[in-house]
Amino acid sequence: MHALLSVSDKQGLVPFARGLSSLGFTILSTGGTLAALEAEGVRAKKVSAHTGSPEILGGRVKTLHPKIHGGLLGRPQLPSDAQELAANGIEPIQVLAVNLYPFRQTVAKGAPFDEVIENIDIGGPAMVRAAAKNAETVVVVVDPADYPQVLEELGKGGVSPKTRAALRRKAFAHTAAYDAAIAQYLAEQAQEPFGEELSLSWGKVQGLRYGENPHQRAAFYRERATPVEPTVAFSRVLQGKELSYNNLLDLDAALGVVLELPSAPAAVVIKHNTPCGVATRPSLEAAYRTARAADEVSAFGGIVALNREVDEACARALAETFLEAVIAPGYSAAARAVLEAKKNLRLLEAGPALSSERAVPRPQLDVRSVSGGVLVMDRDAREPELEWKVVTKRAPTEAERAALAFAWKVCKHVKSNAIVFSNADTLLAAGGGQTNRLDSARIAAGKGGERLKGSAVASDAFFPFRDGLDAVAQAGASCVIQPGGSVRDAEVIAAADEHGLAMVFTGVRHFRH
């Protein structure tokens, strides 16, 4: 009996090989895998000795040989295959353990193009696919976590059809994801992510209890390569109940807002994917208390994102209200001690990059499903400083400019049609998700009340009529930021001048459907 082992990930390799040897298998191996086995005293035969052909082209060709692929694809139970195998001196291979060259890891470390290309595995995927095609005869293992079960079943007389089928599915998923990573990398290199074929690959993080509603099945996947910037998918869960589908959506929304505000301690409160509290302050506790106070009713049962390590004072403030989850760069030991008493509260640690200016991340795609297909676009990433165009008789003061900048950052994360009232460091009120901009303005005005006197307003798209502008002026706004571009811009500008408002155009729209 023969087992071929050729792995990039050496985890569990030696115990697996020893177990196979004890069951009577002859181990075949190559390169680094062979060296690792020999270093631990595990006897193995070099593939080139088995095939009678040397490795060539600097190791590019090692296993591409009829004695390997015939051994993997042959079906000794069929008389015709058995005759051909014998006639060609090909011995069947009953076990294949292969995981592929570290392509993703090479890309992640920023290796040059030529090095990345050399880490595209050719022989490995060919062997995995051959063995998986012939899974009734060959046990194919691509995940070291499966070694113990395979050894256990082999020791009991043979690997079951159920296990063979599961290993086959995992093998083809493994090679498909590998090819998708290569295609995605090459598309990024060509700066053409929207090719004729879309190749994306995610690995499963966990199954979820259900989706948006209990009757919907759901699971959580993440990118194969760790992103440059903090993400929900790569955050560490420290405590609390299992994350739900809706929790994850809200955490992503909260993280998106807080990443817009790296320069000062910031807090964001999200409810149903919508910001209901955003604030920056000299301390994290003050930022959270201010954000929560913007809408105490909505904050109950909300999701909180913070951009600094949570200290004890902030933790005590968080513990005052029922919250579903908190995401932050980290938590002090004293903060953890306070929050451990809230056993159901989910705490996520996103890493220190939230608290400082970050390197420019690689472009990310936003993928959303529609019936029978998907829509793909560039993520609406944080934008550089815009050149605002003052369009009214009065230009904004420095204080108003600061308030407009804050409102504009928050507005991007409110469902369209979005209207946001703020000052320079606090969300005062927001209206969004309405079928017309006037209703959003009225909703926000009703929430904000007297607090809106002298506030700044951001609109995610242009005002199609002056009525929305009139509504925010009547609510107390002193300045407005909006993309502009309406056929009625002149009418809206005239209305702003009538109210004595300062208004700037950005030329950039931020719809969030």
GUMILUM-198485 format. One record per residue: residue in one letter; z, y negated, x of N, C-alpha, C in turn. Coordinates in steps of 0.02 Angstrom, whole numbers, plus 32768, in hexadecimal, padded with zeros to 4 digits. Layout:
N
aZYXZYXZYX ...
This chain:
513
m8000803C802B80008000800080007FC2802C h7FDD7F8E80167FD77F51803D7FEF7F148015 a80107EE7803880237EA7801C800C7E71804D l7FE77E4080337FCF7E09805E7FF97DCC8050 l80197DB1808380447D76807D80287D3F80A8 s80187D06808A7FFE7CCC80AE80137C8D8089 v804B7C70809F806A7C3B807680777BFC809F s806E7BC3807F80827B83809C80CD7B788094 d80E57B878058812D7B828049814F7BC3805E k81777BC0809481967BFD80AF81D77C10808D q81EB7BEB805982297BFA803682287C42801B g825C7C68802D82627CAC801382327CDE8031 l82097CC9806281D57CF4807D81F27D33809F v82227D2980CC823A7D6180F4825D7D9680C8 p828B7D84809B82A87DB7807082747DDC8046 f82417DB7802F820D7DD6800681E67E098030 a81D47DF6806D81AF7E23809981D87E6080AB r82187E5680B982437E8F80C982497EBE808D g824E7EA1805282527ECB801682137EF4800C l81D97ED48017819A7EF8801081947F308044 s81A97F21808381A67F5480B881D27F9080A6 s820D7F818089823A7FB98077821D7FE4803F l81EF7FC8801981CE7FEE7FE3819080127FFB g8180800B803B81488030805881088009805F f810A7FC7805680CD7F9E805C80C07F8E80A6 t80817F8E80B8806B7F7180F7805D7F2780EC i807D7EFE811480767EB6810C803A7E9D8134 l800C7E7A81147FD67E5681357FE57E0C8133 s7FD57DE9816A7FE67DA2816A7FBA7D7B819A t7FC17D3881987F997D0B81C17FC47CD381DD g7FAD7CB682137FC77C77822E80127C6D822E g80277C35820E806D7C23820E80987C5581E9 t807D7C7481B680A37CA6819180B27CE281BD l80807CF981E280897D31820F80BD7D218244 a80B97CE4826080EA7CD0829381307CCE8277 a81387CB58239817A7CB2821A81967CF7820E l816D7D2781FB81847D6B81F081977D8C8232 e816D7D858264817B7DA582A581BA7D8882C5 a81C67D4782BA82027D2782D682417D4482B8 e823C7D60827B82767D7D825A82767DC9825F g824A7DE4828982497E2C829382287E54825B v82007E34823281DD7E5781FC81987E6C8216 r81897EAC821481497EC5822D81117EB181FC a80DC7E96821980A37E8281F180647E8B821A k802D7E9881F87FEC7EA282187FC17E64820E k7FA47E4C82447F7A7E1182407F3B7E208217 v7F287DF281EC7EEE7DFC81C17EB07E0B81E9 s7EA77DEA82227E6B7DF6824B7E6A7E3D8266 a7EA47E5B82737EA77EA182887E957ECF824E h7EA87EBB82117E987EE381D67E4E7EE181C6 t7E2F7EA681CD7DE97E9E81BA7DBA7EB181F4 g7DD47EAE82317DA87EB9826B7D7E7E7C827C s7D8D7E43825D7D687E05826A7D997DCF8281 p7D887DAA82B57DB67D7782CE7DB77D3A829F e7DED7D1482A47DEE7CD382837DBC7CA682A6 i7D957C7F82807D637C54829E7D677C0D8282 l7D447BE182A27D3F7B9A828E7D837B79828B g7DAA7B8582BF7DEB7B6682C37E1B7B7C828C g7E127BBA82757E3E7BD482407E257BC681FA r7DEC7BA381F47DD27B9681B17DBE7BD6818D v7DA97C0981B37D957C4981957DC37C8081B1 k7DEE7C9981867E1C7CD081997E187D098167 t7E1C7CF881287E227D2B80F37DE37D3380CA l7DAF7D0C80D97D717D1280B37D497D4D80CE h7D5C7D8880B87D407DC580D47D417DFB809E p7D0D7E28809D7D0C7E5D80697D497E8A8068 k7D697E9580A37DA47EC080A47DDF7EA08082 i7DDE7E5D807F7E137E39805B7E017E348011 h7DC77E1880037DB57E0C7FBD7DA27E4C7F99 g7D877E7D7FBD7D7C7EBE7F9E7DBF7EDF7F8E g7DF07ED67FBC7E327EF37FB07E567ED37F75 l7E467E937F687E667E707F307E417E7C7EEE l7DFF7E817EF17DD77E867EB47DC77ECD7EA0 g7DCF7EFC7ECE7DBF7F417EBE7DEE7F5F7E8B r7DD37F8C7E627DFB7FAF7E2F7DF97FF97E3E p7E2980127E657E2880587E7A7E2A80887E3F q7E4180717E067E44809D7DCB7DFF80AB7DAF l7DCD80837DC37D8880907DAD7D6480BA7DE3 p7D4880F37DD17D27811D7E037CF380F97E2C s7CCA80CF7E0C7C9580AC7E317CB3807D7E65 d7CE980577E527D09802B7E827D2A80537EBA a7D4A808A7EA87D6C80B37EDA7D3B80CD7F0E q7CFF80E27EF87CCC80FB7F267CB580C47F55 e7CA980887F397C9180517F637CC6803A7F95 l7D0480387F7F7D3A80257FAD7D3E80567FE7 a7D3A80977FD77D3E80CA800B7D0180C6803A a7CC780BD801D7C8980BB80457C8980808076 n7CAB804A80647CAC800E808E7CED800780B6 g7D16803A80B37D54803880DA7D83800280C4 i7D857FF380837DAF7FBE80687DEC7FDC8047 e7E277FC6805E7E667FDF80417E7F7FAD800D p7E937FC57FD27EAB7F987F9E7EE97F717FB4 i7EEE7F337F9D7F297F097FA87F4D7F047F65 q7F8B7F1A7F647FAF7F1C7F247FD97EDE7F15 v7FEC7EB97F4A80157E7D7F417FF77E447F6A l7FF07E0A7F4C7FDA7DCD7F6F800D7D967F63 a80287D7A7F9880547D407F9380347D077FBA v801D7CD67F987FFA7C9D7FB680117C5D7F93 n80247C2B7FBA80247BE67FA07FFF7BBB7FD2 l7FE37B857FBB7FAB7B667FDC7FBF7B31800F y7F8E7B1D80387F997AE880697FBA7AAC8047 p7FE47A89806A800A7A52804A7FE07A138040 f7FAE7A1880147F8179E080097FA679A37FEE r7FCD79AD7FB87FF079747F98802179537FC9 q8045797C7FEE80757961801E805279398054 t8018794F80697FF2792B809C7FDB78E78081 v7FC478E680437FB178A680237FED7879801D a8026789580078062786D7FFA807C784B8039 k8073786A8073808D784B80B0805C781780CD g8024780B80AA7FF577D780BF7FC977EC80F9 a7FBB782D80FF7F91784681357F4A782A8130 p7F27782581687EE1780D81667EB4783F8142 f7E7B7826812D7E4D784D81047E3B78908123 d7E2A789081657E1578CE81857E4C79038184 e7E8A78EE818D7EC2791D818B7ECC79388145 v7EC4790C81137ECA792380CD7E96795880BE i7E57794B80D37E21797B80C67E2F79BE80E7 e7E4B79BE81237E5B79FD81457E927A248120 n7EB77A0280F57EEB7A2480CE7ED37A398089 i7E917A3D80817E757A5C80457E6D7AA78054 d7E937ACF80327E927B17803C7E547B36801C i7E337B6280407DF87B8580257E077BCF801A g7E1D7BF1804D7E2B7C3880477E637C478017 g7E977C1D80177ED07C297FEB7EBE7C2A7FA1 p7E9E7BF57F877E8A7BF77F407E5B7C317F30 a7E2E7C427F607E007C797F537E267CBA7F4A m7E587CC67F757E807D037F6F7EAA7D037F2F v7EC87CCA7F1F7EF27CC67EE37EC87CD47EA5 r7E8D7CB67EA17E637CC17E677E4B7D097E63 a7E3B7D277E9C7E257D6D7E9C7E5D7D9A7E83 a7E997D907E9E7ED17DBB7E8A7EE37DB07E41 a7EE17D717E2B7EF27D627DE57EBF7D807DB6 k7E807D7F7DCA7E4C7D9F7DA07E5A7DEA7D99 n7E757E077DCD7E817E4F7DCF7ECC7E5F7DC7 a7EED7E387D9C7F367E3C7D987F507E807D80 e7F277EA77D5E7F3D7EEA7D497F477F187D86 t7F267F057DBE7F2B7F2E7DFB7F537F0B7E32 v7F4E7EC97E357F6E7EA37E6B7FA57E767E4E v7FDF7E777E6E80157E4A7E5B800C7E097E83 v7FFE7DD27E617FF17D927E84802D7D647E7A v80477D4B7EB380837D217EB180757CE07ED5 v807A7CA87EB2806F7C667ED080B07C3D7ED3 d80E47C547EB481237C307EB0815B7C5A7ECF p817B7C427F0581B27C687F2481EA7C7B7EF3 a81F17C557EBD82257C657E8C82187CA87E6A d81DA7CC17E6E81C97D017E4E81D47D3D7E7C y81E27D327EBC81EB7D6A7EEA82207D9C7ED2 p825C7D867EC082907DB77EAD827B7DE47E73 q825D7DC77E3F82497DF07E0682147E227E19 v81E47E0D7E4281AF7E3B7E5781CC7E757E7E l81F97E667EAE82197E9C7ED482407ECB7EA8 e82657EAE7E77828D7ED87E4B82617F077E22 e822A7EEE7E0781FF7F197DDE81D97F4B7E08 l81C47F377E4581A37F687E7181D37FA07E83 g82127F8F7E8E82447FC17E9F82537FF17E67 k82437FDC7E29824F80077DEF8210802E7DDA g81DD802A7E0481A280527DF58162802C7DE8 g81667FEA7DDF81287FC37DD581347F847DAD v810B7F537DB981107F137D9780F37F1A7D51 s81187F027D2081047F0C7CDA80C67EE37CC7 p80A17EF97C9580687ED17C7D807C7E8B7C69 k80B77E837C4B80CD7E3F7C3780D67E127C72 t80F57E2C7CA880FF7E047CE480BD7DF57D06 r80917E277D09804F7E1D7D2780287DE57D02 a802D7DE57CC080097DB27C9980277D6C7CA7 a80697D687CAC80897D287CBA80767D0F7D00 l80747D3C7D3180617D297D7580187D147D78 r7FEE7D347D517FA77D217D4E7FA07CDA7D34 r7FC47CCA7CFD7FC07C867CE07FD77C537D13 k800E7C637D3580297C347D667FF97C2A7DA1 a7FD77C607DB47FA87C5C7DED7F6D7C2F7DDD f7F4F7C387DA27F167C0D7D917F2C7BC57D85 a7F687BBB7D6A7F817B767D627F8C7B567DA7 h7FA37B7F7DD77FAF7B677E1B7F6F7B4E7E3B t7F3A7B767E387EFB7B617E577EDA7B297E31 a7EE17B287DEF7EC47AF17DC77EE67AB07DD9 a7F287AB07DDF7F4C7A737DF07F3A7A5C7E37 y7F307A8B7E637F1D7A7B7EA87ED97A597EAA d7EA97A757E877E667A577E847E687A127E62 a7E927A0C7E2F7E9879CB7E0D7EB479977E3C a7EE479AA7E657F01797A7E967ECC79637EC7 i7EA279917EDD7E6C797E7F0C7E3B794E7EEA a7E2779607EAD7DF779357E897E1578F07E7D q7E5578EE7E6C7E7578AE7E5E7E7978837E9E y7E8978A37ED67E8C787F7F167E4878627F28 l7E14788A7F227DD178737F347DBA783B7F06 a7DCE783E7EC57DBD78087E977DE077C87EAC e7E1F77CD7EC07E4477927ED77E2577757F16 q7E1077A27F447DF0778A7F817DB077647F72 a7D8C777B7F407D4E775A7F2C7D5A771F7EFD q7D9977137EED7DAC76DF7EBC7D8676E87E7B e7D8077277E667D5D77377E287D84776C7E02 p7DBB77567DE17DE477887DBD7DC477A07D7C f7D8F777D7D657D72778E7D247D2E77B07D2E g7D2F77E97D4E7CF1780E7D5A7CDB78367D1C e7CA8785E7D257C8C78867CEE7CBD78BB7CD6 e7CE778D37D047D1A79047CF37D5E78E77D05 l7D9078F27CDB7DD378D97CE87DFE79137D00 s7E18790E7D3D7E4279427D597E8779267D67 l7EB7793A7D407EFD79247D497F2979627D4A s7F60795D7D6E7F8C79977D737FD479807D71 w7FFB79A17D45804379947D41806879D67D44 g80A579D57D5F80CF7A0F7D5F81057A097D2A k81197A427D0E814A7A417CD881907A317CF3 v81B17A017CD481F779F17CE482257A1B7CB9 q82187A1C7C7982427A427C4B82227A467C06 g82357A787BE182257A797B9A82567A4C7B75 l82407A2F7B3F826A7A037B17827B7A257AD5 r82B47A137AB982CA7A327A7A82957A287A44 y827979EC7A42824279DD7A138222799B7A27 g81EE79887A0381CB794A7A1281EA790E79EE e81BF78E379D381D978A979AF820278BE7973 n81F178F7795682147912791C8223795C7928 p825679777906826C79BB7914823779F17908 h820479E478E081D27A1878D3819A7A187907 q819E79EC793A816979E7796C81817A0579AF r815B7A3479CA816B7A4F7A0C815B7A1B7A42 a817E7A207A7B817379EE7AB0818A7A087AF3 a817079EC7B29818479FA7B6D817979BB7B97 f819A79BA7BD0819979807BFD817879957C3F y814479717C548121797E7C928122793F7CBE r811779497CFE8113790F7D2B80DC79197D5F e80CA78E37D80809878E67DB580AE79167DEC r807E79327E10808F79607E4680AA793B7E82 a808F78FF7E9080A378D87ECA80D678A37EB6 t810A789C7EDE813D786A7ED0811F78247ED5 p812477FA7EA1810777B77EA4812F77897ED2 v810E77517EE5812F77207F11816876FD7EEC e815C76EB7EAC818E76C57E8781B976F37E5D p81F376DA7E47821F77047E1D81FD77177DDC t820A77537DC681F0776B7D86822677937D62 v821F77987D21824D77C27CFA8245780B7D0E a820778207D1881FA78677D26821B787F7D66 f822378537D97824178677DD68289784F7DDE s82A778367DA982ED78237DAB831978617DA8 r8356785A7DC2838678917DC283B678897D88 v83BC78BC7D5F83EB78BA7D26843078CE7D40 l846078A17D3784A478AC7D5284D478CA7D20 q84CB78BA7CE084F878D47CAD84D978CA7C68 g84FA78E77C3684E878DA7BF184C179127BD0 k84B379097B91848C79397B6A8445793E7B85 e842379737B7183DD797B7B8483B479417B6B l838779297B96835C78F17B82832B79087B4C s832078DC7B1C82F178EB7AE682AE78C87AF4 y827C78DA7ACE823A78BC7AD2824078707AC8 n8264785B7A95826B78137A87829477F07ABC n82C878117AD782EE77F47B0E82BF77E37B48 l829478127B59826878097B93823777CF7B88 l821D77C97B4C81F177917B3D8217774E7B44 d8253774C7B2A827A770E7B2D829076FE7B74 l82A377317B9B82B577267BE1827A77097C08 d823F77237BFA820477097C1D81F776C07C0A a820076B07BCB81F8766A7BB5822B763D7BD6 a826A76547BD9829F762C7BF8829376217C42 l827F76577C64827176527CAC823776227CB9 g820476247C8E81CB75F87C9781DF75AF7C95 v820D759C7C69822275567C64824C75437CA0 v827D756E7CB382AB755A7CE9828775567D2C l8251757B7D34822B75767D73820675347D79 e8200750F7D4281E274CD7D45821274997D62 l825274AB7D6A8286747A7D7A82AE748F7DB7 p828E74937DF282B174AF7E2D82DE747E7E51 s82D7743D7E4582F7740C7E71833F73FC7E61 a835974107E27839F74037E1483B8743E7DEC p83FA74497DE88415747E7DBD83FA74777D76 a83DD74AC7D5C83BC74A97D1A83D074E57CF0 a83D174D97CAE83E0750E7C7E83AF750A7C45 v839A75457C2D836B75497BF58388757B7BC3 v838675677B84839A75957B4D835C75A27B23 i834E75E37B1A831275F87AF48328761E7AB6 k830676117A7F831176387A4382CC76477A24 h82BD76867A19827D769B79FD8243767D7A24 n824876837A688212766E7A94820676237A97 t823775FC7A7F822F75B37A7B826B75907A9B p8260755E7AC6829975397AE382BE75137AAC c8300751E7AA8832874F57A7B835B74CC7AA2 g835E74D57AE4838974AD7B0E837174B07B56 v836774767B75835374717BBB837674357BD9 a8395743E7C1483B774067C3383BE74117C7E t83BD73DA7CA483D173DB7CEB840D73AD7CF3 r843B73C07D1E8478739A7D2B848E73A67D73 p84BE73807D8C84D7738C7DD084F773D07DDA s851373ED7DA48531742F7DA98510745D7D77 l8512749F7D8684F374D07D59851974D47D17 e855B74CF7D1A858274D17CDD856F74987CAF a856A745B7CCB855874217CA2851274287C86 a84E474447CAE849F744E7C9584A0747E7C5A y84C574B57C5F84C774E57C2884E774C77BEA r852074A67BF38542748A7BB9851674567B95 t84F1742F7BBC84C573FD7B9F848B741E7B7A a846E74517B99843674757B78844D74967B38 r848874B47B3984A274D67AFE84B074A47AC6 a84C974697AD984DB74377AA7849E741A7A83 a846374227AA0842774077A80841B74277A3C d842F74677A348425748B79F5845674C579F4 e849574B679E584CA74E979E784BB752379B8 v849F7513797E84917548794D845F757A7969 s84287561798583F5758D79A0840C75B179E0 a843875927A06845075B07A44847575F27A38 f849375F979FD84B8763679ED8488767279ED g849676A47A17846A76DD7A1C842C76D07A45 g842E769B7A6E83F376887A9583F076AA7AD9 i83BC76977AFE83B076AE7B4283B576727B70 v83D876797BA883E376417BD683C476517C1A a83A2761F7C37838A76237C7C83A975EA7CA3 l83BE75F97CE083DE75C87D0D83BC75CD7D51 n83B975957D75839475957DB583C175907DF2 r8401759B7DEB8430759E7E22845E75DA7E18 e847F75EF7E4E84B076257E4784E6760F7E16 v84F8763C7DE9852A762D7DB6856F76317DD6 d859575F97DD085D975F87DEA860A76067DB1 e864A76057DC1867D76167D8F867D75E57D55 a867675A47D64867975727D2E863F757C7CFD c860475887D1785CA75937CEB85D375D47CC4 a85EE76077CE585F876477CC38628763F7C88 r865C76187C91868B760D7C5A866975E97C20 a863D75BA7C30861775987BFB85E975C97BD7 l85C875F47BFD859B76257BDF85C276547BB0 a85FF76657BC3862676957B9D863F76787B5B e863976377B51865276187B13862676267AD7 t85E776387AE385B776417AAC859976877AB0 f858B76A57A76856876E57A76852176DA7A8F l850F76FC7AC684CC76F97AE384B177407AEA e847077477AE5845177887AEF844977997B39 a843477687B61842577767BA7842577357BD0 v8433773D7C10843177057C408409771C7C7D i83DC76F27C9583B876FF7CD383C476C67D03 a83D676D77D4183E776A47D7483D776C17DB8 p83D676967DED83CA76B17E3183FF76E27E47 g843E76D77E31847577037E4484B576EC7E22 y84EB77107E30852B77027E108562770B7E44 s859076DB7E4885C876E37E7685F5771B7E5D a862077347E8A864E77697E77867C77527E3F a869277137E4186BD76F97E0D869876F57DCA a865876E17DCD863076DE7D90862777237D72 r861A77557D9D861277997D84865277B17D62 a868B77A07D7F86CB77B57D6286D477987D1D v86BF77597D1386C477397CD18695775B7CA0 l865877667CB48625777E7C86862977C97C79 e864C77EE7CA3865478367C96867978437C55 a86A178137C3F86C4781B7C008694781B7BC5 k865977FD7BCE862577FC7B9A85F778397BA6 k860F78747B9485EF78B27BA985A778BA7B8F n8598789C7B57855578A37B3C8524786E7B56 l853F783B7B79851578067B9384EB78217BCD r84AA781A7BC7847D78317BFC847877FB7C32 l8487780E7C70848177DF7CA8844877F77CD5 l841977C97CE583E277D97D1183E577AC7D4E e83DB77CA7D8883DA77A57DC7839277A17DDF a837777647DE18330775B7DF08323774C7E39 g8357773C7E5F834D772E7EA6834F76E47EB6 p835976D47EF68367768E7F0A832D765F7F04 a82F076787EFA82B6764B7EF982B6761A7EBE l82E076267E8B82E475F77E54830075B47E6A s832775B37E9F834F75777EAD832E75497EE0 s82EF75547EF182CE75287F21828475257F13 e826374F67F35821A74F47F2F81FD75357F4B r81CE75517F2881B575937F3B8170758E7F5A a816075C17F82811C75C77F9B80EC75CE7F5F v80AF75B67F69807F75BB7F33807076057F26 p807E761E7EEA807376657EDC802976737ED5 r801776B37EDE7FD176C57ED37FC276BD7E88 p7F8476B07E767F7376A67E2F7F8776E27E05 q7FA476D47DCB7FB777097D9E7F8C77057D5F l7F7F773F7D437F5877427D067F85774B7CCA d7F73772B7C947F9577337C547F6A77607C2A v7F84779B7C187F5D77CD7BF47F7D77D77BAF r7F5477CE7B7B7F6D77D67B367F3C78017B0F s7F57782A7AE47F2D78587ABF7F1578397A7E v7ED9784D7A6B7EBE783F7A287EA378827A0F s7E91788579D07E7878C479B57E3B78DB79DB g7E41791579FB7E0879317A1E7DFB79157A63 g7E2778EA7A7D7E1978CE7ABF7E5378A57ADA v7E4778837B117E7978587B2E7E5978157B40 l7E8277E17B3F7E6F779F7B577E9277947B9A v7E6E777A7BCB7E8A776F7C0D7E7C77277C22 m7EAF77067C3D7EA676C27C557ED676B67C8F d7ECA76817CB57EFA766C7CE77F3A76577CC5 r7F7276677CE47FB276507CC87FB676047CCD d7FD475E57C9B7FDD759C7C9B8016758B7CCB a8005758B7D0C803775837D40804D753B7D46 r808475337D6B809D74EF7D77806774C67D9A e805A748C7D82802374647D9B803C74317DCE p801074197DFA802473E47E28802F73A37E02 e804973727E25805473317E06801273157DEC l801472FF7DAE7FD772E67D8E7FCF729A7D9A e7F9172857D987F84723D7D9A7F8272247D52 w7FBA72097D3B7FBE71F27CF77F9671B27CEE k7F7771AE7CB57F5071727CA47F75714B7C6D v7F8C71107C7D7FAE70E67C4B7F7970C97C1E v7F7F70D47BDC7F4B70BF7BAD7F6370897B7D t7FA370767B807FBF70437B547FC970027B7A k7FD76FCE7B537FE36F8D7B7280216F8F7B9F r80526FB67B8A808F6FBB7BB180906FFC7BDA a809D6FF57C1A80A470317C4480EC704A7C40 p80F7708B7C4A813B70A47C498164708B7C85 t81A470817C7881D1706F7CAF81DD70AC7CDA e81FF70A37D13820F70DC7D3D823A710F7D18 a826A70F67CF2829571247CCB826C71497C97 e823E71277C78821471487C4681E5717B7C67 r81CC716B7CA281A1719B7CC581C771DC7CD4 a820571D67CE8822D72117CF68238723A7CB6 a824472177C7E824D723A7C3E820C725B7C27 l81D572397C31819472567C1F818472957C48 a819472927C88818772CC7CB481B073087C9D f81EF72FE7C8A821973347C7281FE73507C30 a81ED73237C0281D373397BC1819273617BC9 w8168734C7BF88128736D7C02813273B57C1C k816273BE7C4A817074007C648189742F7C2D v81B474167C0181D0743F7BCC819B744D7B96 c8173741B7B88814274207B518113745B7B5B k8102746A7B9980D474A07BA980ED74E37B8F h812E74E97B84814C75297B728160752D7B28 v814D74FB7B01815A74FB7AB9811A750F7A95 k812075387A6280E4754F7A3E80BE75147A20 s807C75167A26805474E17A09805474E779BC n804E74B079988048746C79B2808D745479CA a8094743D7A0780D5742F7A2380E273E57A29 i811E73D17A138137738D7A1D817D73937A3A v818973727A7281CA73757A9481E4732F7AA0 f822373247A8C824872E77A9C827A72F67AD4 s827E72CA7B0582AF72D57B3B82C172937B5B n82F572957B8582FF72607BB682EE727E7BFA a830672617C3082F072777C72830B72BA7C87 d833E72D47C64835C73137C7A837373407C41 t836073307C02837973577BC98345735B7B92 l833973987B79831273A07B3C833C73887B01 l832273587ADB8347733D7AA2833373607A61 a82F473707A5A82DC73937A1D829573A97A28 a828273E07A07823E73F97A0D8227741379CA g81E7740A79BD81C7742879828188744A7998 g817D74867981814174AA7996813274E47968 g80FA7504797580E6753E794D80CE752B7908 q80BB74ED78FE80A574D678BC805974D178B9 t803F74CF787D7FF674CD78767FDA7486787B n8006745478807FEF7410788E802473EC78B7 r800E73BC78DE80397398790D806B736B78E9 l8058735178AF80857325788980C4734C7875 d80BC7389785D80F673B1784A812373BE7886 s810673CD78C0812E73D778FC81567398790D a8136735E79078159731F79168192731478E5 r8186732278A681BB7318787381F57349787E i81E67387788F821A73B8789C824573A378D7 a8225738E790D824A737879488274733A7938 a8257730C7913827C72CF790282B972E078D7 g82B1730F78A982E97323787F8321734378A6 k830F736978DA834273897904836773577930 g83417326794A835E72F9797C838772C17961 g837572A77927839B7270790983A272347936 e83DE7219793883EB71DB795D83E371E379A8 r83E7722179C083E1722C7A08839C72187A23 l836B721179F7832772067A0D831671BD7A1C k834571907A10833871497A1E832C713F7A69 g82F271247A7A82E171177AC082C971547AE6 s82B9718A7AC282A571C87AE3825B71C87AF7 a824A71FB7B20820472077B3281EA72417B08 v81AA72407AF8818A72757AD0814F72927AF6 a814B72D47AF6811072F67B1180EE731D7AD9 s80AC731A7AD88083733F7AA98055736C7AD1 d805473AD7AC1802D73DC7AEA7FE273D17AE5 a7FCB73B37AAF7F8473A27AA77F7F735C7A88 f7F4373447A817F3C72FF7A697F5272F77A20 f7F6372BA7A0D7F7172A979C87F2E72A079A4 p7F1F72C979737EDE72C279527EDB72867923 f7F16726F790D7F1B723378E27F58720B78F9 r7F5D71CF78E27F9671A578F67FD671B878D2 d7FD371E3789E801071F178788046721378A3 g8031724078D08062726078FC8082722F792B l805A72017945807471CD797180A4719F794B d8092718E790E80BF716578E58102718878DA a80FF71CA78CF813C71F078C1816B71EF78FD v815171F8793A817D71F97974819871B37983 a816F718079758187713C797F81BF712C794E q81B77140791081EB713478DE822C715A78EE a822571937911826071BA792582867199795E g826771697980828A714579B5826D714B79FA a8234716D7A01821671757A44820071327A60 s8205712B7AA181EF70EE7AC281B070F97AEC c819F71397AF9816571477B23814A718D7B12 v810A71977B2180E971D57B0D80BC71ED7B46 i80BA722F7B50808B724E7B7F806372827B58 q802072807B617FF472AE7B3D7FB372B57B63 p7F8C72E97B567F4E72F37B7C7F1972BD7B6F g7F1572A47B317EDD72797B1E7E9F72A37B12 g7E6A72827AFF7E2B72A57AF47E1572AA7AAC s7E3A728B7A7E7E27728C7A377DF272577A2A v7DC9726479F67D98723179E27DBC71F579C5 r7DFD71FD79B47E2471C679997E5771AB79CB d7E4A71B57A0B7E79719C7A3E7E8571517A36 a7E50712C7A277E5870E37A227E8870D179E9 e7E8370F779B27EB070EB79797EF870FB798B v7F02713179B07F46714579C47F62711479F7 i7F3970FE7A257F5070CC7A577F64708B7A34 a7F3C70767A037F4C703979DD7F8F704179B9 a7F9B707C799D7FDB7088797B8015708479AC a800B709F79E98040709C7A1C804E70537A2E d801A702C7A3580246FE57A4480486FC07A0C e80386FD379CE805B6FB4799580A66FC27998 h80B86FFE79AD80FF701179B181206FFC79F3 g80F96FE07A2081156FCC7A61812270077A8F l8100703F7A83810A707B7AAD80E070767AED a80F970957B2280CF70A27B5D80B370E87B54 m807370F17B64805471337B5C802771427B97 v802C71807BB0800171967BE77FDA71D37BD1 f7F9E71DA7BED7F7472157BE37F76723E7C23 t7F7772807C1B7F7672AD7C557F3372CC7C61 g7F0A72D27C2D7ECB72F67C337ED273417C36 v7F0F735A7C2D7F1D73A27C2F7F3F73B87BEF r7F2673ED7BD07F4474077B927F6D74457BA2 h7FA274507B7B7FCE74897B857FDB74AF7B44 f7FA774C47B227FB174EE7AE77FD6752E7AFA r800375437ACE802575847AD6802475A67A92 h7FF375D07A877FEA75F17A468015762F7A40 
